Amino acid sequence: MSPSKTTKPKPAKSSHSINEVDAYLASVPEPAHSTLQKVRAAIRAAAPPNATESINYGIPTINHNGPLLGFAAAARHCALHPMNGTTVAAFQEDLKDYKTTKGTIQFPLDKPLPTALIRKLVNFRLKENELKTQH
């Protein structure tokens, strides 16, 4: 006869994901930690209230009808990840002062992207995800 096991109830998916994102951010040293907190707040402010947070591809991601934007810290920069290959190209002029790849926007460890730019990126990604769900 095996001893009975008590199991803790699992937290709701959204709170579990938020805890994962908080844990990721807690592991990031300053100044990147504060920078990413500001980026996270700007994305959350621009996203719908029911947007969720999770870890996708090892990075914090804000989701609504699919991933919107991910954000992360690297050794020498922070990065915003539009989670697709079209957003960076669509915002070439807005991003001319930043190092970019097809799916990444790099910015200094101590200087978040402007809130107005993050808002534009979120709105663009919301429209893209909405179009995907209609097909």
Secondary structure, DSSP 8 states (H G I E B T S, - for coil): ------------HHHHHHHHHHHHHHTS-TTHHHHHHHHHHHHHHHS-TT-EEEEETTEEEEESSSEEEEEEE-SS-EEEE-SSSSHHHHTTTTTTTSEEETTEEEE-TT----HHHHHHHHHHHHHHHHHHHH-
